[in-house]
């Protein structure tokens, strides 16, 4: 069986400013585009069976620039819905809620259609993605499954793959434009590489 390859999209204006970005559809910055292009040589050497990407432009653009031309959009790979905290920095949230922590407290409700999500709700989406990835592994001949998405979603997905609760995604910091890998050792899901730059 191949590995589950996780790619966090390249830099955007809001990753630079630290603003929570889920449903706001921002493009990559020029540096983010370069980050995505720099992934291509690393990915070219791998046997890739399937590529799933978030529907957001920043993820789809990253996949394309990284040479992952035949990706399939997977809605469950969209970022954690930050609800009322969309576009707000953690520092600004702490002005009104000094002890707030995304992983323990979730988010405030947002505008219509964006009520926000709890860690458990994000975990349910991550579990569905993992089921689709496992189906792709079963239909491939040892190839990798690549997921191109967002920091918090991929952190929750990693926790779930390792048998941990969704909130334990807090343990896995993830930078823009990086590649991480999850594989098997003695039948157990393990981290094989984390937060790697090309």
N, C-alpha and C positions, 0 to 999 in steps of 0.2 A: 504494500500500500504506500502511496505517496504521502507527502506532507500537506498540511493545511497551511497555506502561505497567506499571511495577513499584511496588507499594505495600508498604511494610513495616508490619506491624500496629502498633497503638497500644501505649502503655506498659502493662506489667504490673508486679506487685510485684518480680519477679525481674529485669526490665530495670533497675529502680531500684537494686537491690542488686548488680547485676553478676553474678548467678548464671547459669551456662550453662543454657539452657532449650531442650530439644528435645521429648522425649516427655511431659514433665509438662504437663498440659493446664490452664493458668492462664487465668483471665478477664482482661479489661482492667481497669485501675484506672479510677476516675471521670475522671481526667485523660486516660487512654488512650481512653475513650469520647468525650470531647470532641475529642481529636485526630482520631478517625475521622469524627465528624460534620463537622468543619471541611473535610474533603476533598470533601464532596458538591458544593459550588458549582463547584469546579475540574473535577470529573469530569462534571458535568451538561452542560457546554459541548462535550464530546467525542462523536464518533460511535463507540460501543463495539459491536464485533461479538461479542465473547466475553469472559467473565470466568471465570478459573480460580482456585480458592482452595485453600490448604492445608486439610487436614481438622481442624486444631487450632482450638479455640474462639476463641482470640485473633485468628486470621486471619478466620474466618467472621464473627465479631462486627464486626470492622473493616469487612469488605465490606458487611455489612448496614447499619451506621450511616452508611457513606459513600454509601448510596443504590444500591449494586450488588446489587439484589434477585435477579437471575437468574444467580447464579454456579453453577459446577459444581465439585464437590470433585475435586481432583487429588492423589492420594496422593504422587506424586513431588515435590510442593511442600512436603512436611514438612521441618522443619529438620534440619540436620546431626545425626546421632545421636551425642551426646557420650559415650555409653557410661558409664564409671565417673566421668566428670566432670560428669554431670548434677547440677545444683543447687550446683555448686562454683564459686567465683570464680577468676579467673586469679591473683589474689594468693595465694589458698590453694594453688593448684597449684604456684606458684613457690616455696613454702616447701620442698617436697620435690624439685622439679625446676626449679631457678633459670633454666635456659636454655630451658624449654619454650615452644614456639610452635605453636599449633593448626595453622597453615598448613603447617609443615614436619614436625611430629612426630605429628600426629593425636591420638588419645585413648586412654585406658586402657580395657580391656574392662569392660563394665558387667554388670548382672544379665541373667538369661536373656531372650532376645529383643532385647537391646540391646547387641550386641558393640562398638558404636562404628563410625565410618566414617572412611576415609581421604579426603583431598581428591579423589582420583581416583574413588572410589565416589560421592561427592556430585556430581562432574562428570558421571558417567554418567546420574544422575537428571536433572540439569539439561539434558543433551542430549536426553533423551526429552521433557522439557517443551517445549523449543525446537522439536522436531519437531512436537509437537501444536499449538504456536502457529503455526508455518508452515502447517500444514494449515488452521487457522482463517483465516489471512490469505487463503489460496487460495480459500476458500469465501465470503469476505466481499466487499463492494464498497467497499474502502478504509477499513474501520473499524479501530479499535484493538483489540488483545488486551491485557487487563488481568490481571496476576498479583498476587494478594494472598498474601503469605507472610512469610518470616523473613529476618533480616539475612544470616546466613552463606550460606544457600541462594541468596538473590538476588545476593549478591556473586559466588559461584561461577558462577551462571547468566550474569551480566554478562560475566565473563571469557571464558566459553565463547562467548557471542554475538560477542565481539570477536576471536575466534580465538586467545585466550590459554589457557595451561594453567590447570586449576582453582585451583591455589595462588595464582595472580595475583589472585584475588578479594581478597586481602589489601590490594590497592591502592585498594579502593572502600569507604570508610567509609560506613555507612548508619544514620541515626538513626530512632527510632520515629516513626510517623505521617507519613512523608514519601513523596513521589512522585518517581520517576525515570523517564526515557524513553530508549528506544533506537530509533533509526531508521536511515535510509539516506542516504548522501551519495555521489553518483557510483557507486552500486552497492555501496558498502562500508558495513558495519554500524558505526555511530558512536553515541556518547553525544549526545543532544540536550538533556537536562536531567538534573541529578543532585541527589538529596538535598533536594528542594524542599519547603518548607512552604507551605501555602495562603496 
